């Protein structure tokens, strides 16, 4: 991963649960306004919903790493 991804990952790790949840909810609202036939929007919503699911449960170390990787790739 590049340095930008590292910065995003660090930012994610510094956020609390409420802030992470808020960021994801705002992005879901934003992407929901895209055309319903947009492949990009459909995929992004799937990723955002996966992140939301992982945020709402107690996670294993591998799930925590998956969550960090998903967030890093979103470029929020």
N, CA, C and O atoms as a Tripos MOL2 file, in Angstrom:
@<TRIPOS>MOLECULE
protein
  304   303    76     0     0
PROTEIN
NO_CHARGES

@<TRIPOS>ATOM
      1 N           0.8440   -1.1820    0.0000 N.3       1 UNK1
      2 CA          0.0000    0.0000    0.0000 C.3       1 UNK1
      3 C           0.8830    1.2370    0.0000 C.2       1 UNK1
      4 O           1.9870    1.2310    0.5430 O.2       1 UNK1
      5 N           0.3840    2.2820   -0.6100 N.am      2 UNK2
      6 CA          1.1370    3.5200   -0.6810 C.3       2 UNK2
      7 C           1.0020    4.3360    0.5910 C.2       2 UNK2
      8 O           0.3150    3.9390    1.5320 O.2       2 UNK2
      9 N           1.6640    5.4760    0.6050 N.am      3 UNK3
     10 CA          1.6460    6.3040    1.8080 C.3       3 UNK3
     11 C           0.2610    6.8920    2.0700 C.2       3 UNK3
     12 O          -0.1100    7.0990    3.2250 O.2       3 UNK3
     13 N          -0.5120    7.1660    1.0100 N.am      4 UNK4
     14 CA         -1.8700    7.6830    1.2010 C.3       4 UNK4
     15 C          -2.7240    6.6520    1.9310 C.2       4 UNK4
     16 O          -3.4740    6.9850    2.8480 O.2       4 UNK4
     17 N          -2.6010    5.4040    1.5120 N.am      5 UNK5
     18 CA         -3.3530    4.3270    2.1590 C.3       5 UNK5
     19 C          -2.9550    4.2070    3.6230 C.2       5 UNK5
     20 O          -3.8000    3.9580    4.4820 O.2       5 UNK5
     21 N          -1.6770    4.3840    3.9040 N.am      6 UNK6
     22 CA         -1.2140    4.3270    5.2950 C.3       6 UNK6
     23 C          -1.8190    5.4500    6.1190 C.2       6 UNK6
     24 O          -2.2080    5.2410    7.2690 O.2       6 UNK6
     25 N          -1.9020    6.6490    5.5310 N.am      7 UNK7
     26 CA         -2.4960    7.7890    6.2460 C.3       7 UNK7
     27 C          -3.9720    7.5400    6.5210 C.2       7 UNK7
     28 O          -4.4650    7.8360    7.6100 O.2       7 UNK7
     29 N          -4.6750    6.9930    5.5300 N.am      8 UNK8
     30 CA         -6.1020    6.7050    5.7030 C.3       8 UNK8
     31 C          -6.2840    5.6330    6.7710 C.2       8 UNK8
     32 O          -7.1790    5.7310    7.6110 O.2       8 UNK8
     33 N          -5.4290    4.6030    6.7350 N.am      9 UNK9
     34 CA         -5.4990    3.5450    7.7480 C.3       9 UNK9
     35 C          -5.2350    4.0800    9.1430 C.2       9 UNK9
     36 O          -5.8940    3.6780   10.1010 O.2       9 UNK9
     37 N          -4.2760    4.9820    9.2610 N.am     10 UNK10
     38 CA         -3.9830    5.5930   10.5590 C.3      10 UNK10
     39 C          -5.1710    6.4230   11.0250 C.2      10 UNK10
     40 O          -5.5410    6.3800   12.1990 O.2      10 UNK10
     41 N          -5.7700    7.1780   10.1050 N.am     11 UNK11
     42 CA         -6.9410    7.9950   10.4500 C.3      11 UNK11
     43 C          -8.0680    7.1010   10.9620 C.2      11 UNK11
     44 O          -8.7210    7.4150   11.9580 O.2      11 UNK11
     45 N          -8.2890    5.9740   10.2620 N.am     12 UNK12
     46 CA         -9.3330    5.0340   10.6490 C.3      12 UNK12
     47 C          -9.0790    4.5130   12.0610 C.2      12 UNK12
     48 O         -10.0000    4.4390   12.8740 O.2      12 UNK12
     49 N          -7.8340    4.1550   12.3510 N.am     13 UNK13
     50 CA         -7.4920    3.6080   13.6650 C.3      13 UNK13
     51 C          -7.6690    4.6330   14.7740 C.2      13 UNK13
     52 O          -7.9090    4.2580   15.9220 O.2      13 UNK13
     53 N          -7.5570    5.9070   14.4600 N.am     14 UNK14
     54 CA         -7.6950    6.9520   15.4710 C.3      14 UNK14
     55 C          -9.1540    7.3230   15.7380 C.2      14 UNK14
     56 O          -9.4620    7.9460   16.7530 O.2      14 UNK14
     57 N         -10.0440    6.9430   14.8330 N.am     15 UNK15
     58 CA        -11.4610    7.2770   14.9940 C.3      15 UNK15
     59 C         -12.1040    6.3660   16.0360 C.2      15 UNK15
     60 O         -11.7190    5.2070   16.1920 O.2      15 UNK15
     61 N         -13.0830    6.9080   16.7400 N.am     16 UNK16
     62 CA        -13.8840    6.1100   17.6410 C.3      16 UNK16
     63 C         -15.0350    5.4730   16.8780 C.2      16 UNK16
     64 O         -15.2610    5.7820   15.7080 O.2      16 UNK16
     65 N         -15.7600    4.5850   17.5420 N.am     17 UNK17
     66 CA        -16.8760    3.8860   16.9050 C.3      17 UNK17
     67 C         -17.9010    4.8560   16.3250 C.2      17 UNK17
     68 O         -18.3280    4.6990   15.1820 O.2      17 UNK17
     69 N         -18.2920    5.8520   17.1040 N.am     18 UNK18
     70 CA        -19.3230    6.8030   16.6530 C.3      18 UNK18
     71 C         -18.8760    7.5530   15.3990 C.2      18 UNK18
     72 O         -19.6630    7.7370   14.4710 O.2      18 UNK18
     73 N         -17.6290    7.9820   15.3710 N.am     19 UNK19
     74 CA        -17.1220    8.7180   14.2130 C.3      19 UNK19
     75 C         -17.0580    7.8160   12.9780 C.2      19 UNK19
     76 O         -17.4160    8.2370   11.8780 O.2      19 UNK19
     77 N         -16.6040    6.5810   13.1650 N.am     20 UNK20
     78 CA        -16.5460    5.6370   12.0460 C.3      20 UNK20
     79 C         -17.9500    5.4000   11.4920 C.2      20 UNK20
     80 O         -18.1660    5.4410   10.2810 O.2      20 UNK20
     81 N         -18.8820    5.1550   12.3790 N.am     21 UNK21
     82 CA        -20.2560    4.8910   11.9790 C.3      21 UNK21
     83 C         -20.8480    6.0940   11.2510 C.2      21 UNK21
     84 O         -21.5380    5.9350   10.2440 O.2      21 UNK21
     85 N         -20.5870    7.2700   11.7490 N.am     22 UNK22
     86 CA        -21.0930    8.4980   11.1390 C.3      22 UNK22
     87 C         -20.5270    8.6920    9.7300 C.2      22 UNK22
     88 O         -21.2620    9.0450    8.8080 O.2      22 UNK22
     89 N         -19.2360    8.4640    9.5660 N.am     23 UNK23
     90 CA        -18.5940    8.6070    8.2530 C.3      23 UNK23
     91 C         -19.2180    7.6350    7.2540 C.2      23 UNK23
     92 O         -19.5070    8.0030    6.1150 O.2      23 UNK23
     93 N         -19.4200    6.4030    7.6880 N.am     24 UNK24
     94 CA        -19.9920    5.3880    6.8020 C.3      24 UNK24
     95 C         -21.4340    5.7400    6.4480 C.2      24 UNK24
     96 O         -21.8340    5.6040    5.2910 O.2      24 UNK24
     97 N         -22.2230    6.1920    7.4280 N.am     25 UNK25
     98 CA        -23.6160    6.5600    7.1580 C.3      25 UNK25
     99 C         -23.7150    7.7240    6.1760 C.2      25 UNK25
    100 O         -24.5670    7.7220    5.2870 O.2      25 UNK25
    101 N         -22.8510    8.7070    6.3360 N.am     26 UNK26
    102 CA        -22.8410    9.8500    5.4090 C.3      26 UNK26
    103 C         -22.5040    9.4060    3.9950 C.2      26 UNK26
    104 O         -23.0950    9.8870    3.0280 O.2      26 UNK26
    105 N         -21.5560    8.4910    3.8790 N.am     27 UNK27
    106 CA        -21.1720    7.9970    2.5560 C.3      27 UNK27
    107 C         -22.3090    7.1750    1.9370 C.2      27 UNK27
    108 O         -22.5450    7.2500    0.7310 O.2      27 UNK27
    109 N         -23.0030    6.3990    2.7550 N.am     28 UNK28
    110 CA        -24.1520    5.6350    2.2550 C.3      28 UNK28
    111 C         -25.2150    6.5890    1.7240 C.2      28 UNK28
    112 O         -25.7830    6.3480    0.6590 O.2      28 UNK28
    113 N         -25.4910    7.6670    2.4500 N.am     29 UNK29
    114 CA        -26.4650    8.6640    1.9940 C.3      29 UNK29
    115 C         -26.0350    9.2740    0.6700 C.2      29 UNK29
    116 O         -26.8490    9.4380   -0.2400 O.2      29 UNK29
    117 N         -24.7430    9.6130    0.5620 N.am     30 UNK30
    118 CA        -24.2210   10.2420   -0.6530 C.3      30 UNK30
    119 C         -24.3370    9.2890   -1.8500 C.2      30 UNK30
    120 O         -24.7980    9.6840   -2.9210 O.2      30 UNK30
    121 N         -23.9190    8.0470   -1.6630 N.am     31 UNK31
    122 CA        -23.9180    7.0800   -2.7610 C.3      31 UNK31
    123 C         -25.3440    6.6710   -3.1290 C.2      31 UNK31
    124 O         -25.6020    6.3150   -4.2790 O.2      31 UNK31
    125 N         -26.2580    6.7170   -2.1880 N.am     32 UNK32
    126 CA        -27.6540    6.3660   -2.4670 C.3      32 UNK32
    127 C         -28.3090    7.3260   -3.4510 C.2      32 UNK32
    128 O         -29.3290    6.9980   -4.0580 O.2      32 UNK32
    129 N         -27.7300    8.5040   -3.6080 N.am     33 UNK33
    130 CA        -28.2700    9.4900   -4.5470 C.3      33 UNK33
    131 C         -27.8320    9.2150   -5.9860 C.2      33 UNK33
    132 O         -28.3600    9.8210   -6.9180 O.2      33 UNK33
    133 N         -26.8780    8.3110   -6.1720 N.am     34 UNK34
    134 CA        -26.4080    7.9730   -7.5150 C.3      34 UNK34
    135 C         -27.5040    7.2080   -8.2560 C.2      34 UNK34
    136 O         -28.4080    6.6570   -7.6280 O.2      34 UNK34
    137 N         -27.4290    7.1700   -9.5780 N.am     35 UNK35
    138 CA        -28.4120    6.3790  -10.3520 C.3      35 UNK35
    139 C         -28.4160    4.9180   -9.8820 C.2      35 UNK35
    140 O         -27.3650    4.3420   -9.5990 O.2      35 UNK35
    141 N         -29.5940    4.3410   -9.8060 N.am     36 UNK36
    142 CA        -29.7210    2.9800   -9.2780 C.3      36 UNK36
    143 C         -29.0800    1.9290  -10.1810 C.2      36 UNK36
    144 O         -28.7910    0.8210   -9.7300 O.2      36 UNK36
    145 N         -28.8570    2.2610  -11.4380 N.am     37 UNK37
    146 CA        -28.2340    1.2970  -12.3440 C.3      37 UNK37
    147 C         -26.7130    1.4910  -12.4370 C.2      37 UNK37
    148 O         -26.0620    0.8790  -13.2840 O.2      37 UNK37
    149 N         -26.1570    2.3240  -11.5870 N.am     38 UNK38
    150 CA        -24.7160    2.5680  -11.5710 C.3      38 UNK38
    151 C         -23.9890    1.3860  -10.9300 C.2      38 UNK38
    152 O         -24.1970    1.0820   -9.7550 O.2      38 UNK38
    153 N         -23.1440    0.7310  -11.7040 N.am     39 UNK39
    154 CA        -22.3770   -0.3970  -11.1930 C.3      39 UNK39
    155 C         -21.4720    0.0680  -10.0500 C.2      39 UNK39
    156 O         -21.3140   -0.6320   -9.0490 O.2      39 UNK39
    157 N         -20.8850    1.2480  -10.2080 N.am     40 UNK40
    158 CA        -20.0270    1.8170   -9.1690 C.3      40 UNK40
    159 C         -20.8140    1.9750   -7.8690 C.2      40 UNK40
    160 O         -20.3480    1.5720   -6.8030 O.2      40 UNK40
    161 N         -22.0040    2.5600   -7.9620 N.am     41 UNK41
    162 CA        -22.8060    2.8020   -6.7610 C.3      41 UNK41
    163 C         -23.2190    1.4930   -6.0970 C.2      41 UNK41
    164 O         -23.1680    1.3750   -4.8730 O.2      41 UNK41
    165 N         -23.6230    0.5220   -6.8900 N.am     42 UNK42
    166 CA        -24.0370   -0.7710   -6.3320 C.3      42 UNK42
    167 C         -22.8730   -1.4230   -5.5850 C.2      42 UNK42
    168 O         -23.0390   -1.9250   -4.4730 O.2      42 UNK42
    169 N         -21.6950   -1.4090   -6.2080 N.am     43 UNK43
    170 CA        -20.5220   -2.0080   -5.5600 C.3      43 UNK43
    171 C         -20.1440   -1.2470   -4.2920 C.2      43 UNK43
    172 O         -19.8820   -1.8510   -3.2520 O.2      43 UNK43
    173 N         -20.1190    0.0630   -4.3840 N.am     44 UNK44
    174 CA        -19.7310    0.8790   -3.2270 C.3      44 UNK44
    175 C         -20.7070    0.6730   -2.0680 C.2      44 UNK44
    176 O         -20.2880    0.5960   -0.9130 O.2      44 UNK44
    177 N         -21.9820    0.5840   -2.3640 N.am     45 UNK45
    178 CA        -22.9670    0.3400   -1.3070 C.3      45 UNK45
    179 C         -22.7520   -1.0260   -0.6570 C.2      45 UNK45
    180 O         -22.9150   -1.1720    0.5540 O.2      45 UNK45
    181 N         -22.3850   -2.0250   -1.4630 N.am     46 UNK46
    182 CA        -22.0930   -3.3470   -0.8910 C.3      46 UNK46
    183 C         -20.9170   -3.2620    0.0740 C.2      46 UNK46
    184 O         -20.9560   -3.8320    1.1640 O.2      46 UNK46
    185 N         -19.8700   -2.5450   -0.3360 N.am     47 UNK47
    186 CA        -18.6980   -2.3970    0.5190 C.3      47 UNK47
    187 C         -19.0630   -1.6260    1.7890 C.2      47 UNK47
    188 O         -18.6700   -2.0180    2.8880 O.2      47 UNK47
    189 N         -19.8060   -0.5410    1.6390 N.am     48 UNK48
    190 CA        -20.2090    0.2600    2.8010 C.3      48 UNK48
    191 C         -21.0720   -0.5570    3.7650 C.2      48 UNK48
    192 O         -20.9170   -0.4560    4.9820 O.2      48 UNK48
    193 N         -21.9710   -1.3580    3.2200 N.am     49 UNK49
    194 CA        -22.8090   -2.1970    4.0770 C.3      49 UNK49
    195 C         -21.9870   -3.2730    4.7750 C.2      49 UNK49
    196 O         -22.2710   -3.6190    5.9210 O.2      49 UNK49
    197 N         -20.9720   -3.8040    4.1000 N.am     50 UNK50
    198 CA        -20.0720   -4.7780    4.7260 C.3      50 UNK50
    199 C         -19.3310   -4.1190    5.8890 C.2      50 UNK50
    200 O         -19.2030   -4.7060    6.9640 O.2      50 UNK50
    201 N         -18.8480   -2.9020    5.6690 N.am     51 UNK51
    202 CA        -18.1680   -2.1670    6.7410 C.3      51 UNK51
    203 C         -19.1300   -1.9350    7.9020 C.2      51 UNK51
    204 O         -18.7670   -2.1230    9.0630 O.2      51 UNK51
    205 N         -20.3400   -1.5320    7.5890 N.am     52 UNK52
    206 CA        -21.3520   -1.2970    8.6220 C.3      52 UNK52
    207 C         -21.6010   -2.5600    9.4380 C.2      52 UNK52
    208 O         -21.6940   -2.5110   10.6650 O.2      52 UNK52
    209 N         -21.7070   -3.6960    8.7430 N.am     53 UNK53
    210 CA        -21.9140   -4.9720    9.4380 C.3      53 UNK53
    211 C         -20.7450   -5.2800   10.3710 C.2      53 UNK53
    212 O         -20.9440   -5.6750   11.5200 O.2      53 UNK53
    213 N         -19.5200   -5.0950    9.8630 N.am     54 UNK54
    214 CA        -18.3460   -5.3890   10.6800 C.3      54 UNK54
    215 C         -18.2210   -4.4330   11.8650 C.2      54 UNK54
    216 O         -17.7220   -4.8140   12.9240 O.2      54 UNK54
    217 N         -18.6730   -3.2000   11.6840 N.am     55 UNK55
    218 CA        -18.6230   -2.2340   12.7950 C.3      55 UNK55
    219 C         -19.5780   -2.6160   13.9150 C.2      55 UNK55
    220 O         -19.3200   -2.3270   15.0830 O.2      55 UNK55
    221 N         -20.6750   -3.2620   13.5620 N.am     56 UNK56
    222 CA        -21.7380   -3.4970   14.5400 C.3      56 UNK56
    223 C         -21.5450   -4.7600   15.3710 C.2      56 UNK56
    224 O         -22.3310   -5.0180   16.2830 O.2      56 UNK56
    225 N         -20.5170   -5.5490   15.0770 N.am     57 UNK57
    226 CA        -20.3040   -6.7830   15.8270 C.3      57 UNK57
    227 C         -18.9120   -6.7850   16.4440 C.2      57 UNK57
    228 O         -18.0290   -6.0290   16.0390 O.2      57 UNK57
    229 N         -18.7420   -7.6460   17.4270 N.am     58 UNK58
    230 CA        -17.4070   -7.8320   17.9840 C.3      58 UNK58
    231 C         -16.5960   -8.5820   16.9380 C.2      58 UNK58
    232 O         -17.0390   -9.6070   16.4200 O.2      58 UNK58
    233 N         -15.3980   -8.0680   16.6240 N.am     59 UNK59
    234 CA        -14.6280   -8.5960   15.5080 C.3      59 UNK59
    235 C         -13.4070   -9.3850   15.9610 C.2      59 UNK59
    236 O         -12.8170   -9.1320   17.0120 O.2      59 UNK59
    237 N         -13.0560  -10.3590   15.1120 N.am     60 UNK60
    238 CA        -11.7970  -11.0600   15.2930 C.3      60 UNK60
    239 C         -10.6970  -10.1830   14.7090 C.2      60 UNK60
    240 O         -10.9810   -9.1720   14.0670 O.2      60 UNK60
    241 N          -9.4610  -10.5620   14.9270 N.am     61 UNK61
    242 CA         -8.3390   -9.7990   14.3880 C.3      61 UNK61
    243 C          -8.3970   -9.7580   12.8560 C.2      61 UNK61
    244 O          -8.1320   -8.7160   12.2560 O.2      61 UNK61
    245 N          -8.7410  -10.8780   12.2230 N.am     62 UNK62
    246 CA         -8.8130  -10.8940   10.7580 C.3      62 UNK62
    247 C          -9.9540  -10.0080   10.2500 C.2      62 UNK62
    248 O          -9.8140   -9.3580    9.2150 O.2      62 UNK62
    249 N         -11.0690   -9.9770   10.9620 N.am     63 UNK63
    250 CA        -12.1660   -9.0960   10.5740 C.3      63 UNK63
    251 C         -11.7830   -7.6380   10.7710 C.2      63 UNK63
    252 O         -12.1770   -6.7790    9.9820 O.2      63 UNK63
    253 N         -11.0210   -7.3550   11.8150 N.am     64 UNK64
    254 CA        -10.5610   -5.9900   12.0650 C.3      64 UNK64
    255 C          -9.6500   -5.5280   10.9270 C.2      64 UNK64
    256 O          -9.7530   -4.3930   10.4610 O.2      64 UNK64
    257 N          -8.7650   -6.4110   10.4880 N.am     65 UNK65
    258 CA         -7.8710   -6.0840    9.3730 C.3      65 UNK65
    259 C          -8.6610   -5.9070    8.0800 C.2      65 UNK65
    260 O          -8.3610   -5.0110    7.2910 O.2      65 UNK65
    261 N          -9.6720   -6.7560    7.8560 N.am     66 UNK66
    262 CA        -10.5250   -6.6230    6.6680 C.3      66 UNK66
    263 C         -11.2520   -5.2850    6.6910 C.2      66 UNK66
    264 O         -11.3470   -4.6090    5.6680 O.2      66 UNK66
    265 N         -11.7570   -4.9090    7.8430 N.am     67 UNK67
    266 CA        -12.4530   -3.6450    8.0030 C.3      67 UNK67
    267 C         -11.5250   -2.4750    7.6970 C.2      67 UNK67
    268 O         -11.9140   -1.5450    6.9910 O.2      67 UNK67
    269 N         -10.3190   -2.5130    8.2140 N.am     68 UNK68
    270 CA         -9.3470   -1.4560    7.9520 C.3      68 UNK68
    271 C          -9.0130   -1.3910    6.4600 C.2      68 UNK68
    272 O          -8.9180   -0.3020    5.8940 O.2      68 UNK68
    273 N          -8.8370   -2.5380    5.8290 N.am     69 UNK69
    274 CA         -8.5210   -2.5960    4.4070 C.3      69 UNK69
    275 C          -9.6810   -2.0360    3.5690 C.2      69 UNK69
    276 O          -9.4590   -1.2730    2.6290 O.2      69 UNK69
    277 N         -10.9010   -2.4160    3.9100 N.am     70 UNK70
    278 CA        -12.0680   -1.9010    3.1810 C.3      70 UNK70
    279 C         -12.1530   -0.3740    3.2990 C.2      70 UNK70
    280 O         -12.3750    0.3270    2.3110 O.2      70 UNK70
    281 N         -11.9740    0.1180    4.5090 N.am     71 UNK71
    282 CA        -12.0470    1.5580    4.7250 C.3      71 UNK71
    283 C         -10.9510    2.2700    3.9550 C.2      71 UNK71
    284 O         -11.1990    3.3050    3.3350 O.2      71 UNK71
    285 N          -9.7460    1.7300    3.9860 N.am     72 UNK72
    286 CA         -8.6110    2.3440    3.2920 C.3      72 UNK72
    287 C          -8.8760    2.4440    1.8060 C.2      72 UNK72
    288 O          -8.5260    3.4430    1.1770 O.2      72 UNK72
    289 N          -9.4870    1.4280    1.2430 N.am     73 UNK73
    290 CA         -9.7630    1.3970   -0.1930 C.3      73 UNK73
    291 C         -10.8940    2.3280   -0.5970 C.2      73 UNK73
    292 O         -11.0160    2.6710   -1.7730 O.2      73 UNK73
    293 N         -11.7250    2.7430    0.3550 N.am     74 UNK74
    294 CA        -12.8390    3.6320    0.0320 C.3      74 UNK74
    295 C         -12.4020    5.0540   -0.2980 C.2      74 UNK74
    296 O         -13.0720    5.7420   -1.0670 O.2      74 UNK74
    297 N         -11.3130    5.4900    0.2610 N.am     75 UNK75
    298 CA        -10.8220    6.8590    0.0470 C.3      75 UNK75
    299 C         -11.8600    7.8970    0.4360 C.2      75 UNK75
    300 O         -12.2290    8.7470   -0.3750 O.2      75 UNK75
    301 N         -12.3270    7.8320    1.6620 N.am     76 UNK76
    302 CA        -13.3070    8.8010    2.1440 C.3      76 UNK76
    303 C         -12.6400   10.0950    2.5380 C.2      76 UNK76
    304 O         -13.3140   11.0310    2.9690 O.2      76 UNK76
@<TRIPOS>BOND
     1     1     2 1
     2     2     3 1
     3     3     4 2
     4     3     5 am
     5     5     6 1
     6     6     7 1
     7     7     8 2
     8     7     9 am
     9     9    10 1
    10    10    11 1
    11    11    12 2
    12    11    13 am
    13    13    14 1
    14    14    15 1
    15    15    16 2
    16    15    17 am
    17    17    18 1
    18    18    19 1
    19    19    20 2
    20    19    21 am
    21    21    22 1
    22    22    23 1
    23    23    24 2
    24    23    25 am
    25    25    26 1
    26    26    27 1
    27    27    28 2
    28    27    29 am
    29    29    30 1
    30    30    31 1
    31    31    32 2
    32    31    33 am
    33    33    34 1
    34    34    35 1
    35    35    36 2
    36    35    37 am
    37    37    38 1
    38    38    39 1
    39    39    40 2
    40    39    41 am
    41    41    42 1
    42    42    43 1
    43    43    44 2
    44    43    45 am
    45    45    46 1
    46    46    47 1
    47    47    48 2
    48    47    49 am
    49    49    50 1
    50    50    51 1
    51    51    52 2
    52    51    53 am
    53    53    54 1
    54    54    55 1
    55    55    56 2
    56    55    57 am
    57    57    58 1
    58    58    59 1
    59    59    60 2
    60    59    61 am
    61    61    62 1
    62    62    63 1
    63    63    64 2
    64    63    65 am
    65    65    66 1
    66    66    67 1
    67    67    68 2
    68    67    69 am
    69    69    70 1
    70    70    71 1
    71    71    72 2
    72    71    73 am
    73    73    74 1
    74    74    75 1
    75    75    76 2
    76    75    77 am
    77    77    78 1
    78    78    79 1
    79    79    80 2
    80    79    81 am
    81    81    82 1
    82    82    83 1
    83    83    84 2
    84    83    85 am
    85    85    86 1
    86    86    87 1
    87    87    88 2
    88    87    89 am
    89    89    90 1
    90    90    91 1
    91    91    92 2
    92    91    93 am
    93    93    94 1
    94    94    95 1
    95    95    96 2
    96    95    97 am
    97    97    98 1
    98    98    99 1
    99    99   100 2
   100    99   101 am
   101   101   102 1
   102   102   103 1
   103   103   104 2
   104   103   105 am
   105   105   106 1
   106   106   107 1
   107   107   108 2
   108   107   109 am
   109   109   110 1
   110   110   111 1
   111   111   112 2
   112   111   113 am
   113   113   114 1
   114   114   115 1
   115   115   116 2
   116   115   117 am
   117   117   118 1
   118   118   119 1
   119   119   120 2
   120   119   121 am
   121   121   122 1
   122   122   123 1
   123   123   124 2
   124   123   125 am
   125   125   126 1
   126   126   127 1
   127   127   128 2
   128   127   129 am
   129   129   130 1
   130   130   131 1
   131   131   132 2
   132   131   133 am
   133   133   134 1
   134   134   135 1
   135   135   136 2
   136   135   137 am
   137   137   138 1
   138   138   139 1
   139   139   140 2
   140   139   141 am
   141   141   142 1
   142   142   143 1
   143   143   144 2
   144   143   145 am
   145   145   146 1
   146   146   147 1
   147   147   148 2
   148   147   149 am
   149   149   150 1
   150   150   151 1
   151   151   152 2
   152   151   153 am
   153   153   154 1
   154   154   155 1
   155   155   156 2
   156   155   157 am
   157   157   158 1
   158   158   159 1
   159   159   160 2
   160   159   161 am
   161   161   162 1
   162   162   163 1
   163   163   164 2
   164   163   165 am
   165   165   166 1
   166   166   167 1
   167   167   168 2
   168   167   169 am
   169   169   170 1
   170   170   171 1
   171   171   172 2
   172   171   173 am
   173   173   174 1
   174   174   175 1
   175   175   176 2
   176   175   177 am
   177   177   178 1
   178   178   179 1
   179   179   180 2
   180   179   181 am
   181   181   182 1
   182   182   183 1
   183   183   184 2
   184   183   185 am
   185   185   186 1
   186   186   187 1
   187   187   188 2
   188   187   189 am
   189   189   190 1
   190   190   191 1
   191   191   192 2
   192   191   193 am
   193   193   194 1
   194   194   195 1
   195   195   196 2
   196   195   197 am
   197   197   198 1
   198   198   199 1
   199   199   200 2
   200   199   201 am
   201   201   202 1
   202   202   203 1
   203   203   204 2
   204   203   205 am
   205   205   206 1
   206   206   207 1
   207   207   208 2
   208   207   209 am
   209   209   210 1
   210   210   211 1
   211   211   212 2
   212   211   213 am
   213   213   214 1
   214   214   215 1
   215   215   216 2
   216   215   217 am
   217   217   218 1
   218   218   219 1
   219   219   220 2
   220   219   221 am
   221   221   222 1
   222   222   223 1
   223   223   224 2
   224   223   225 am
   225   225   226 1
   226   226   227 1
   227   227   228 2
   228   227   229 am
   229   229   230 1
   230   230   231 1
   231   231   232 2
   232   231   233 am
   233   233   234 1
   234   234   235 1
   235   235   236 2
   236   235   237 am
   237   237   238 1
   238   238   239 1
   239   239   240 2
   240   239   241 am
   241   241   242 1
   242   242   243 1
   243   243   244 2
   244   243   245 am
   245   245   246 1
   246   246   247 1
   247   247   248 2
   248   247   249 am
   249   249   250 1
   250   250   251 1
   251   251   252 2
   252   251   253 am
   253   253   254 1
   254   254   255 1
   255   255   256 2
   256   255   257 am
   257   257   258 1
   258   258   259 1
   259   259   260 2
   260   259   261 am
   261   261   262 1
   262   262   263 1
   263   263   264 2
   264   263   265 am
   265   265   266 1
   266   266   267 1
   267   267   268 2
   268   267   269 am
   269   269   270 1
   270   270   271 1
   271   271   272 2
   272   271   273 am
   273   273   274 1
   274   274   275 1
   275   275   276 2
   276   275   277 am
   277   277   278 1
   278   278   279 1
   279   279   280 2
   280   279   281 am
   281   281   282 1
   282   282   283 1
   283   283   284 2
   284   283   285 am
   285   285   286 1
   286   286   287 1
   287   287   288 2
   288   287   289 am
   289   289   290 1
   290   290   291 1
   291   291   292 2
   292   291   293 am
   293   293   294 1
   294   294   295 1
   295   295   296 2
   296   295   297 am
   297   297   298 1
   298   298   299 1
   299   299   300 2
   300   299   301 am
   301   301   302 1
   302   302   303 1
   303   303   304 2
@<TRIPOS>SUBSTRUCTURE
     1 UNK1         2 RESIDUE 1 A UNK
     2 UNK2         6 RESIDUE 1 A UNK
     3 UNK3        10 RESIDUE 1 A UNK
     4 UNK4        14 RESIDUE 1 A UNK
     5 UNK5        18 RESIDUE 1 A UNK
     6 UNK6        22 RESIDUE 1 A UNK
     7 UNK7        26 RESIDUE 1 A UNK
     8 UNK8        30 RESIDUE 1 A UNK
     9 UNK9        34 RESIDUE 1 A UNK
    10 UNK10       38 RESIDUE 1 A UNK
    11 UNK11       42 RESIDUE 1 A UNK
    12 UNK12       46 RESIDUE 1 A UNK
    13 UNK13       50 RESIDUE 1 A UNK
    14 UNK14       54 RESIDUE 1 A UNK
    15 UNK15       58 RESIDUE 1 A UNK
    16 UNK16       62 RESIDUE 1 A UNK
    17 UNK17       66 RESIDUE 1 A UNK
    18 UNK18       70 RESIDUE 1 A UNK
    19 UNK19       74 RESIDUE 1 A UNK
    20 UNK20       78 RESIDUE 1 A UNK
    21 UNK21       82 RESIDUE 1 A UNK
    22 UNK22       86 RESIDUE 1 A UNK
    23 UNK23       90 RESIDUE 1 A UNK
    24 UNK24       94 RESIDUE 1 A UNK
    25 UNK25       98 RESIDUE 1 A UNK
    26 UNK26      102 RESIDUE 1 A UNK
    27 UNK27      106 RESIDUE 1 A UNK
    28 UNK28      110 RESIDUE 1 A UNK
    29 UNK29      114 RESIDUE 1 A UNK
    30 UNK30      118 RESIDUE 1 A UNK
    31 UNK31      122 RESIDUE 1 A UNK
    32 UNK32      126 RESIDUE 1 A UNK
    33 UNK33      130 RESIDUE 1 A UNK
    34 UNK34      134 RESIDUE 1 A UNK
    35 UNK35      138 RESIDUE 1 A UNK
    36 UNK36      142 RESIDUE 1 A UNK
    37 UNK37      146 RESIDUE 1 A UNK
    38 UNK38      150 RESIDUE 1 A UNK
    39 UNK39      154 RESIDUE 1 A UNK
    40 UNK40      158 RESIDUE 1 A UNK
    41 UNK41      162 RESIDUE 1 A UNK
    42 UNK42      166 RESIDUE 1 A UNK
    43 UNK43      170 RESIDUE 1 A UNK
    44 UNK44      174 RESIDUE 1 A UNK
    45 UNK45      178 RESIDUE 1 A UNK
    46 UNK46      182 RESIDUE 1 A UNK
    47 UNK47      186 RESIDUE 1 A UNK
    48 UNK48      190 RESIDUE 1 A UNK
    49 UNK49      194 RESIDUE 1 A UNK
    50 UNK50      198 RESIDUE 1 A UNK
    51 UNK51      202 RESIDUE 1 A UNK
    52 UNK52      206 RESIDUE 1 A UNK
    53 UNK53      210 RESIDUE 1 A UNK
    54 UNK54      214 RESIDUE 1 A UNK
    55 UNK55      218 RESIDUE 1 A UNK
    56 UNK56      222 RESIDUE 1 A UNK
    57 UNK57      226 RESIDUE 1 A UNK
    58 UNK58      230 RESIDUE 1 A UNK
    59 UNK59      234 RESIDUE 1 A UNK
    60 UNK60      238 RESIDUE 1 A UNK
    61 UNK61      242 RESIDUE 1 A UNK
    62 UNK62      246 RESIDUE 1 A UNK
    63 UNK63      250 RESIDUE 1 A UNK
    64 UNK64      254 RESIDUE 1 A UNK
    65 UNK65      258 RESIDUE 1 A UNK
    66 UNK66      262 RESIDUE 1 A UNK
    67 UNK67      266 RESIDUE 1 A UNK
    68 UNK68      270 RESIDUE 1 A UNK
    69 UNK69      274 RESIDUE 1 A UNK
    70 UNK70      278 RESIDUE 1 A UNK
    71 UNK71      282 RESIDUE 1 A UNK
    72 UNK72      286 RESIDUE 1 A UNK
    73 UNK73      290 RESIDUE 1 A UNK
    74 UNK74      294 RESIDUE 1 A UNK
    75 UNK75      298 RESIDUE 1 A UNK
    76 UNK76      302 RESIDUE 1 A UNK
